[in-house]
Every structure is written in structure tokens, then in C-alpha cells.
Amino acid sequence: MNTYEIMLSTEYMLISGESPETSARRGIVNQLLSGRSSDTEIRKFHAGISSAVHRGVFMFDEYGLCPMYPEIYIPPYLNMTEADMGYSPYGAKYRLLTGYQPKTLMLSANAYELGILRLLALFAPDDATVRRMCDQTMVRLDSTALGHFNAKNEYYCISIAVMRFISAAFPDEKGRIRGFVQGIEREYDSQQRPESVRLYKYLTYSELPPELIRDTLISRYGELTDFKDKADPVFDPLTCRICERCLAMI
């Protein structure tokens, strides 16, 4: 399996309630660490960003890197025969865990890197390399608008991905996490959101400490039960499991 497939299979295992043993966790960590992008891959990716449409829109540092995009895990190129939807100069965009197909490379790429780092933070929080990468990424996010909630377009989904990462890698940042939750809820009903985006929100909520999210889940009880009642546990176990986890926290 490639790095993306390892991330997905591990995430689905955790959502289903399984917990890998210590040796299995170490194996996953080693596989994810080995999937880090090379300096050449990182520079090539950011050079493509610069030469496409973003020069003059986003800032690039002295190394030619744009902090709005990943700097550790670059999503590998997917040609159109390897994915069913989405196009960019880099090929098809990677879907989110709940199936949402990003329209922008910014969401796809950030969700890819942040998802991997989140698992590393969960499985190897004391590993020096993991800690350094998480700190580096937090600095990257804080140097841009990504470090705090943003409701514009697909920034809404990026904010959810960022909150997932922070809650795993920096669990003591409770004030910041609350700020994300407040922003996500404030803007949630401002437009019709795809079911896969709404489910992505609830997946993230199900991973937060109950004391941070219980009141919010209570206010969304009706939607959660509707989600669960409409989902087929045979064909859509992911939705059922996410809703069950949220409802169990109420």
C-alpha cells in the first residue's frame, strides 16, 4: 500500500473502534515516516504552485515554498485513470475520509498531510521526528490564515482538517479547538453543505474530548439521529459508526 492507502486503512480501523497493538502501531509509524517527500519532490510541487496561478496571490519564502501548502508530505500525482473525479495540474485530487471530492488542490493537499501527521501524533507522540514535524507544520499553519477558522469556500473543510490535526498533536490547545468549533458551527447552516462534508465535521467532533463538544452535539442531536437512521449499516458502516460515536458522547 502507498502512504495514502495506509492512512485511509488506519483511519477506518480507528473509526470502527479497533485499536492496533503496540507493534502494529510502530509498523504503521515506520511506514508513514518512510512516505515523507524528498526535498526534490517538495520543491517541484511548490514550483508548480508558483508557476500556475498563485504567484502574487500567496507569499513564497526564500526557498520557494508557499506555507498555504504542505512542506513534508506532498500528495503523489494521480493520473485520471487512477481516480474518478477532479483535475488539477497535479492530477486527480485525493478524497477526504468521508468521500468528499475536493475542488481545490489546497484542500486535498493539506488534508493529505494533516491526516498523516495526525496519525503519527496519535501513535508516536514522543517520537522526536514526529514532534519536530508537527511543530514545523503548526508554524506553517500559524504563518497563514489556515491556523484559525476560515469560512471562505473550501477553507471551511480545511479548518476541519486543521482542527483534527491540532486536537491530536496539540491536545492542550483547548481554547483554539473551541474557536474552531465555534466558527464551524456558526457558518454550518449558512449554505447547503454536502453530506460528506457534514459527516467529516461529525467525524472530527467524535474525536474531541467530550467536555469540549458535548453541548454542540446535543444541539445537533436531531441531525445526528437522522444521519444514523438513513444510513444502511451494511453498505454505509462509516456513517453509522461516526454517528454512534457522537451520540454516545451526549
Summary of the structure (lengths in Angstrom):
residues: 250
radius of gyration: 17.7
end to end distance: 37.0
largest distance: 52.7
contacts: 746
relative contact order: 0.10
helix: 61%
strand: 2%
